[in-house]
């Protein structure tokens, strides 16, 4: 039983039910508990059927541990990313248990692994793709924008909702132009398209993806290849859209035909266009924001599902750019 007098102070007793696998809750070598201790500056003492939490933020640690137990009770798994995300939500007064972002399966990988949304932002993004014909996924690196879009495209194809998957990306980045690169056209564009191939291979498997590409069921192409086409019954993804010009963005969006779905992904903090060039993604967000049939999903630092250090790097740059706004234009 919890001692309410202790709870109002700096010590909390949290019961661990018999149905909880302690090795899953605590983590190998108690790494999950150590993560909470380090982040909240609390001490956690293990007892036979409970944990004693000591420190100024013991009550916050209690909420996090209870959310972690709820994840395990529902058959979920814990890892560093999920624990940190649970903590982020808890600090904002949001319950991971109640939001349950990983409730629905997006699709299964070629290895049979279920793919689920890991954050509330990702869940909103997935729901929008299911409901709307055009969706913009805007957010920092590591939020899963492209990976989720590819997974949704594969799922739509497997369920016979579309006949083709088309993945496009601006082929000019960081000041490099294709005409100055060695090799034939495919060799030139492949390095720019590699992230799209990686996502495809992970979801479909390399052999299946290449087989569908040979049959032209899947196309992975530079954005310039979209000009003059009308794409019916297709799932079309434009990646790195912050590096399009307004003219390219309009050209791309007007390629959409009957029975098609379009997902545009990008990070407006990572624009590689020459100085003075306006981003087509930024302009589209302003021009199309009131079109009801189009959804804009903005993911944030909290939605980053890579190494925890990536979040800190993104946050540090955001703080720096807010303090030095002119730096972003350089």
Secondary structure, 3 states (H helix, E strand, C coil): CCCHHHHHCCEEEEECCCCCCHHHHHCHHHHHHHHHHHHHCCEEEECCCEEEEECCCHHHHHHHHHHHHHHHHCCCCCCHHHHHHHHHHHHCCCCHHHHCCCCCEEEECCCCCEEECCCHHHHHHHHHHHHCCEEEEECCCCCCHHHHHHHHHHHHHHCCCCCEEEEEECCCCCCCCHHHCCCCHHHHHHHHHHHHHHHHHHHHCHHHHHHHHHCCCEEEEEHHHHCCCCECCEEEEEECHHHCCHHHHHHHHCCECCCCEEEEEECCCCCCCCCCCCCHHHHHHHHCCCCCCEEEEECCHHHCCCCHHHHHHHHHHHHHHHHCHHHHHC
